[in-house]
Amino acid sequence: MQHKPIITVTLNPCYDRTVNIARFEYGGTNAVLSVQRDTSGKGINVSTVLNHLGYDTVCMGLMYSKGKDDFNKFFADEKLRSDFVEVPGSVRENIKIFDESAKTMTEFNEKGSVAAEETVRAVMKKIESAVASSSLVVLSGSVPPGFPKTIYAELIRKCGDAGVRVILDASKEFLLEGIREKPFLIKPNIDELQTIVAKKIESEDEVIAEAKKISEAGIAYVCVSLGKEGCILVSGNRAFKAPAMDIEEAGIQGAGDSLVAGLCAAITDGAAEEDYLRYATAAASASIMLPGTQLCLKKDFDELFPRAAVQRL
């Protein structure tokens, strides 16, 4: 059966400059092992993984005139559909330092160019016009200055009016405002979950308890990423956990976006609820196996999927 496309929204595209070092020395001199510069953005990453896995997807959002050529080349090379609002300005550049010894990433992210009011209106209009012909909308990543803190909430409301489900992967006020409109699924990490519930979470039991409260308030699924501890999915009074897979880590950038792509794939396939995390974990792990910001390939996903363990809690 032919599915409608999955739309991903990226309002703050970027270049990711990933610097690999043997062991990070704070305040000292660090020898660089390798450097990689990639076009990126959380929604673009989600679409890239979905495209690799064979799902129909369209990248939408905001694109700047200085930098667009690199992105257009990337979309052409990947055979990835895109439909951005183009405005004057420069694509921001983020620095990612990957410590090989600790397998940790330290990030330095620019805010992005200020968006004018007419830019905000143009983005809203373009996305709103495309929503009805989509099966699922992913709103993810940071938002540049000039956009209201309610931008994701407004887009969720428009999608709801069109009967289209939304996955929200945001932080700070954009997450807090967004959840008021009850998206279909949210994917907070521990810090973001603590922002929602306004308290420190000390245990896995607390993660589940707080996620259940959020779900029972009207958000069908809450998927909490726990880093090296795996991830937990809660829906109503049901909870599932997928531990992190035993793989060789080459780079963790894009793992969260790949996890979201896996969830999109599961939803699109009409997978059983307990398999949502199997899709998500396989996609995230397939990205972690690759260096820099290289993302999940289908051959790796297919190899990892049968190995992904999920338990009901």
C-alpha positions as CSV (number, residue, x, y, z in Angstrom):
1,M,0.0,0.0,0.0
2,Q,1.3,3.5,-0.9
3,H,1.6,5.7,2.1
4,K,1.4,9.5,2.2
5,P,4.8,11.1,2.9
6,I,6.3,11.8,6.3
7,I,7.0,15.5,6.6
8,T,10.0,16.6,8.8
9,V,10.3,20.2,9.8
10,T,13.8,21.8,10.3
11,L,13.6,25.5,11.3
12,N,17.3,25.9,12.1
13,P,19.5,23.9,9.6
14,C,23.2,23.8,10.3
15,Y,26.6,22.5,9.4
16,D,28.0,20.1,11.9
17,R,31.8,20.2,12.2
18,T,32.7,17.0,14.1
19,V,36.2,16.9,15.6
20,N,37.5,13.6,16.9
21,I,40.1,13.6,19.6
22,A,41.7,10.7,21.6
23,R,41.0,12.2,25.1
24,F,39.6,15.6,25.8
25,E,41.9,17.8,27.9
26,Y,39.8,20.7,29.3
27,G,42.0,23.9,29.2
28,G,44.8,22.0,27.5
29,T,46.0,21.2,24.0
30,N,44.1,18.5,22.1
31,A,45.5,16.7,19.1
32,V,42.8,16.2,16.4
33,L,42.5,12.7,15.0
34,S,40.0,13.7,12.2
35,V,37.5,16.4,11.2
36,Q,34.2,15.9,9.3
37,R,31.8,18.7,8.1
38,D,28.3,17.7,7.3
39,T,25.0,19.4,6.4
40,S,22.6,18.7,9.2
41,G,19.5,19.7,11.2
42,K,17.4,17.3,13.3
43,G,14.4,17.1,10.9
44,I,16.8,16.6,7.9
45,N,18.5,13.8,9.8
46,V,15.2,12.1,10.5
47,S,14.2,12.3,6.8
48,T,17.7,11.1,5.8
49,V,17.3,7.9,7.9
50,L,13.7,7.4,6.7
51,N,14.9,7.7,3.1
52,H,17.7,5.2,3.7
53,L,15.1,2.8,5.0
54,G,12.8,3.2,2.0
55,Y,10.1,5.5,3.4
56,D,8.6,8.5,1.5
57,T,9.6,11.7,3.2
58,V,9.9,15.5,2.6
59,C,12.1,17.9,4.4
60,M,10.5,21.3,5.1
61,G,11.2,24.4,7.1
62,L,13.7,27.3,6.7
63,M,16.8,27.5,4.5
64,Y,19.3,30.3,4.2
65,S,20.7,31.6,0.9
66,K,24.3,31.3,2.1
67,G,24.7,27.5,2.4
68,K,21.7,26.4,0.4
69,D,23.9,25.0,-2.4
70,D,25.6,22.5,-0.1
71,F,22.2,21.3,1.2
72,N,20.7,21.1,-2.3
73,K,23.7,19.0,-3.4
74,F,23.1,16.8,-0.3
75,F,19.4,16.4,-1.1
76,A,20.2,15.5,-4.7
77,D,22.9,13.0,-3.8
78,E,20.6,11.4,-1.3
79,K,17.6,11.6,-3.7
80,L,15.8,13.3,-0.8
81,R,12.8,15.5,-1.4
82,S,12.8,19.0,0.1
83,D,10.5,22.1,0.1
84,F,12.0,24.9,2.2
85,V,11.2,28.6,2.5
86,E,14.5,30.3,1.4
87,V,15.5,33.6,3.1
88,P,18.7,35.8,3.2
89,G,21.3,34.9,5.8
90,S,23.8,32.2,6.5
91,V,23.4,28.6,7.7
92,R,24.8,28.3,11.2
93,E,27.8,26.1,12.1
94,N,28.0,23.8,15.2
95,I,31.1,22.3,16.6
96,K,30.9,18.7,17.9
97,I,33.9,17.3,19.8
98,F,33.9,13.6,20.1
99,D,36.1,12.1,22.8
100,E,37.2,8.6,21.6
101,S,38.2,7.4,25.1
102,A,35.0,8.4,26.9
103,K,32.7,8.0,23.9
104,T,31.1,11.4,24.7
105,M,30.2,14.3,22.5
106,T,30.6,18.0,23.6
107,E,28.6,20.4,21.5
108,F,28.9,24.1,20.8
109,N,25.8,25.2,18.9
110,E,25.1,28.6,17.3
111,K,21.7,30.1,17.7
112,G,21.1,30.9,14.0
113,S,20.1,34.0,12.1
114,V,17.1,36.1,13.3
115,A,13.9,35.4,11.4
116,A,11.7,38.3,10.3
117,E,7.9,38.2,10.9
118,E,7.2,37.6,7.2
119,T,9.6,34.6,7.3
120,V,7.6,33.1,10.2
121,R,4.3,33.6,8.3
122,A,5.8,32.1,5.1
123,V,7.0,29.0,6.9
124,M,3.7,28.5,8.6
125,K,1.8,28.9,5.4
126,K,4.0,26.5,3.4
127,I,3.9,23.8,6.1
128,E,0.2,24.2,6.7
129,S,-0.6,23.8,3.0
130,A,1.4,20.5,2.9
131,V,0.1,18.9,6.1
132,A,-3.1,17.4,4.7
133,S,-1.2,15.4,2.1
134,S,1.1,13.8,4.7
135,S,0.8,10.8,7.0
136,L,2.9,12.0,9.9
137,V,4.7,15.3,10.8
138,V,7.9,15.5,12.8
139,L,8.7,18.7,14.5
140,S,12.3,18.6,15.9
141,G,15.3,20.7,16.9
142,S,16.0,24.2,17.9
143,V,14.3,27.3,16.6
144,P,16.1,30.5,15.5
145,P,15.5,33.9,17.1
146,G,12.4,35.6,15.7
147,F,10.1,32.6,15.9
148,P,7.5,32.7,18.8
149,K,8.0,30.1,21.5
150,T,4.5,28.8,20.5
151,I,5.6,27.9,16.9
152,Y,5.6,24.1,17.5
153,A,2.3,24.4,19.4
154,E,0.7,26.3,16.5
155,L,1.9,23.7,14.0
156,I,0.7,20.8,16.2
157,R,-2.7,22.5,16.3
158,K,-2.8,22.9,12.5
159,C,-1.9,19.2,12.1
160,G,-4.6,18.2,14.5
161,D,-7.1,20.2,12.6
162,A,-6.1,18.2,9.5
163,G,-6.2,14.9,11.4
164,V,-2.4,14.3,11.0
165,R,-0.4,12.9,13.9
166,V,2.7,14.7,15.1
167,I,6.0,13.6,16.7
168,L,7.6,16.4,18.8
169,D,11.3,16.3,19.7
170,A,12.1,19.7,21.2
171,S,13.4,21.3,24.3
172,K,12.9,24.2,26.7
173,E,9.9,26.5,26.1
174,F,9.3,25.0,22.6
175,L,8.7,21.6,24.3
176,L,6.6,23.0,27.1
177,E,4.4,25.0,24.8
178,G,4.2,22.1,22.3
179,I,2.9,19.5,24.7
180,R,-0.1,21.7,25.5
181,E,-1.5,20.9,22.1
182,K,-1.1,17.1,22.8
183,P,1.1,15.8,20.0
184,F,0.8,12.0,19.2
185,L,4.3,11.3,20.5
186,I,7.1,13.1,22.3
187,K,10.7,12.0,22.7
188,P,12.3,13.8,25.7
189,N,15.7,12.8,27.2
190,I,16.0,12.8,31.0
191,D,16.8,16.6,31.1
192,E,13.8,17.4,29.0
193,L,11.5,15.1,31.0
194,Q,12.7,16.9,34.1
195,T,11.8,20.3,32.4
196,I,8.3,19.0,31.8
197,V,7.6,17.7,35.3
198,A,9.6,20.5,37.0
199,K,11.5,18.2,39.3
200,K,14.6,16.0,39.4
201,I,14.1,12.4,38.4
202,E,16.2,9.9,40.3
203,S,15.2,6.4,39.1
204,E,13.7,4.4,36.2
205,D,10.5,3.9,38.2
206,E,10.2,7.7,38.4
207,V,10.8,8.0,34.7
208,I,7.9,5.6,34.1
209,A,5.6,7.2,36.6
210,E,6.1,10.7,35.3
211,A,5.8,9.5,31.6
212,K,2.5,7.8,32.5
213,K,1.1,11.0,33.9
214,I,2.0,12.8,30.7
215,S,0.5,10.1,28.5
216,E,-2.7,9.9,30.5
217,A,-3.1,13.7,30.1
218,G,-3.5,13.2,26.4
219,I,-0.2,12.4,24.7
220,A,-0.5,8.9,23.2
221,Y,3.2,8.0,23.5
222,V,6.1,9.3,25.6
223,C,9.5,7.9,24.5
224,V,12.2,8.8,27.0
225,S,15.8,8.3,25.7
226,L,18.2,7.3,28.5
227,G,21.5,7.4,26.5
228,K,23.6,4.4,27.3
229,E,20.8,3.0,29.4
230,G,18.5,2.6,26.4
231,C,15.0,4.0,26.1
232,I,11.6,3.6,27.6
233,L,8.2,3.9,25.8
234,V,5.1,4.7,27.8
235,S,1.5,4.7,26.6
236,G,-1.3,5.1,29.2
237,N,-0.6,2.4,31.8
238,R,1.7,0.4,29.5
239,A,5.5,0.7,29.6
240,F,8.3,-0.9,27.5
241,K,12.1,-0.7,27.7
242,A,14.8,-1.4,25.2
243,P,18.3,-1.6,26.6
244,A,21.2,-0.1,24.6
245,M,22.5,-2.6,22.0
246,D,26.0,-4.1,22.4
247,I,27.7,-2.5,19.4
248,E,31.0,-0.7,18.7
249,E,30.4,3.1,19.0
250,A,32.0,5.2,16.3
251,G,29.9,8.4,16.7
252,I,26.8,9.3,18.7
253,Q,25.7,12.4,16.7
254,G,22.3,11.8,15.1
255,A,21.4,8.8,17.3
256,G,18.3,10.6,18.7
257,D,17.1,11.7,15.3
258,S,17.6,8.1,14.1
259,L,15.5,6.9,17.0
260,V,12.7,9.2,16.0
261,A,13.0,7.9,12.4
262,G,12.7,4.4,13.7
263,L,9.5,5.4,15.5
264,C,8.1,7.0,12.4
265,A,8.9,3.7,10.5
266,A,7.1,1.6,13.1
267,I,4.0,3.9,13.0
268,T,3.9,3.9,9.2
269,D,4.2,0.1,9.1
270,G,1.4,-0.3,11.7
271,A,3.8,-2.3,13.8
272,A,2.7,-3.8,17.1
273,E,3.2,-1.4,20.0
274,E,6.0,-3.5,21.6
275,D,7.9,-3.3,18.3
276,Y,8.1,0.5,18.3
277,L,11.3,0.4,20.4
278,R,12.7,-2.4,18.3
279,Y,12.5,-0.1,15.2
280,A,13.8,2.9,17.2
281,T,16.7,1.0,18.8
282,A,17.9,-0.6,15.6
283,A,17.9,2.7,13.7
284,A,19.7,4.6,16.5
285,S,22.3,1.8,16.9
286,A,22.9,1.7,13.2
287,S,23.8,5.4,13.3
288,I,26.0,5.0,16.4
289,M,28.1,2.5,14.4
290,L,29.1,5.1,11.9
291,P,31.5,8.0,12.4
292,G,30.7,11.7,12.4
293,T,27.2,12.5,11.5
294,Q,26.8,9.6,9.1
295,L,23.3,8.1,9.6
296,C,21.6,4.7,9.7
297,L,21.9,2.5,6.6
298,K,19.3,0.0,5.7
299,K,21.7,-3.0,5.7
300,D,22.8,-2.2,9.2
301,F,19.2,-1.6,10.4
302,D,18.2,-5.0,8.9
303,E,21.1,-6.7,10.6
304,L,20.4,-5.1,14.0
305,F,16.6,-5.3,14.0
306,P,16.3,-9.0,15.0
307,R,18.8,-8.4,17.8
308,A,16.9,-5.5,19.4
309,A,15.4,-6.6,22.7
310,V,12.3,-5.1,24.2
311,Q,10.7,-5.9,27.5
312,R,7.4,-5.0,29.0
313,L,7.8,-3.3,32.4
